[in-house]
Amino acid sequence: MQSTTYNNIYTPLPSKPVSYSKTFLTELMVPAFANFDGRIHGGILLSLMDKVAIACAAKHTGSYCVTVSVDEVTFYQPIEVGDLVTLMASVNYVGNTSLVVGVKVEAENVKTGVKKHTNTTYFNLVAKDENGRLKQVPGLVLETMEDIRRFVESIIRKDLKLQHEVAFSTQTKSIDLLNEVQKLKKERCEIGFEL
Ligand SMILES: CC(C)(COP(=O)(O)OP(=O)(O)OC[C@H]1O[C@@H](n2cnc3c(N)ncnc32)[C@H](O)[C@@H]1OP(=O)(O)O)[C@@H](O)C(=O)NCCC(=O)NCCS
């Protein structure tokens, strides 16, 4: 069982249900958020996603949380000026001091009512105490099969990331750059200095 100690008194840290911290953020996409072609800057979306993920994590943990990393972000469809964007965040996984918050982004054309799912991204955060030290997070009560699926997928994602990090580090450690230069011949680059 997860626990925390205050003044040497053993106090269980109660788990919280996924539904307790589900967080929504809706924002109208104004011209100031746009590129020259009237589409929204990816960075604006990233900032909104970070904000909603931190709010959701803070609600679950009851403390200040910071973003450690963000898993791959792919925008499958552009978001236009005038769209109403809704970001939905929920805790997908909890570790000891860390948690994963999934953020789903939907853009709605207010005139037609047509909604498009632009992306879902996973934020890895940690909880901090008032002295900035890592703090244990409450356990998670999985209330639906969807909650179980998300928890299990987070474990798989975590394992795959670790495997990828190990493979990348092994492969790049033994890299022979002069040998790699030969392979670059089929790429769209050229060496602009004398080797
Ligand atoms: C995140 C941070 C605390 C990790 O420090 P550390 O000394 O490596 O701590 P640990 O190895 O004990 O990891 C702490 C937790 O973070 C998790 N973690 C660490 N690096 C991670 C990563 N790259 N991705 C996901 N989780 C990660 C660990 O799995 C661990 O989780 P657990 O307690 O649930 O098992 C530290 O790197 C940090 O403070 N970074 C700055 C975060 C920040 O300020 N963000 C705001 C943006 S400016």
The ligand as a Gaussian input file, in Angstrom:
#p B3LYP/6-31G(d) Opt

LIG

0 1
 C       12.139000      14.821000     -13.348000
 C       13.281000      14.869000     -12.411000
 C       12.780000      15.131000     -11.002000
 C       13.960000      13.479000     -12.443000
 O       14.977000      13.516000     -11.522000
 P       15.765000      12.178000     -11.131000
 O       16.782000      12.519000     -10.141000
 O       16.184000      11.503000     -12.387000
 O       14.660000      11.393000     -10.355000
 P       14.253000       9.869000     -10.450000
 O       15.161000       9.062000     -11.295000
 O       14.071000       9.447000      -9.018000
 O       12.832000       9.929000     -11.165000
 C       11.713000      10.446000     -10.492000
 C       10.491000       9.989000     -11.245000
 O       10.475000      10.638000     -12.519000
 C       10.353000       9.651000     -13.537000
 N       11.125000      10.110000     -14.690000
 C       12.402000      10.518000     -14.704000
 N       12.759000      10.834000     -15.949000
 C       11.688000      10.626000     -16.739000
 C       11.413000      10.780000     -18.123000
 N       12.343000      11.207000     -18.978000
 N       10.186000      10.474000     -18.589000
 C        9.226000      10.044000     -17.741000
 N        9.407000       9.886000     -16.410000
 C       10.623000      10.161000     -15.923000
 C       10.956000       8.388000     -12.950000
 O       10.454000       7.244000     -13.606000
 C       10.474000       8.485000     -11.521000
 O        9.118000       8.063000     -11.453000
 P        8.565000       7.197000     -10.212000
 O        8.958000       7.914000      -8.943000
 O        7.086000       7.214000     -10.408000
 O        9.161000       5.849000     -10.305000
 C       14.315000      15.962000     -12.783000
 O       14.887000      15.615000     -14.024000
 C       13.681000      17.347000     -12.850000
 O       13.395000      17.959000     -11.836000
 N       13.517000      17.863000     -14.085000
 C       12.961000      19.194000     -14.280000
 C       11.442000      19.155000     -14.421000
 C       10.881000      20.534000     -14.570000
 O       11.240000      21.415000     -13.816000
 N        9.990000      20.706000     -15.545000
 C        9.434000      21.988000     -15.852000
 C        9.890000      22.415000     -17.207000
 S       11.088000      23.692000     -17.111000

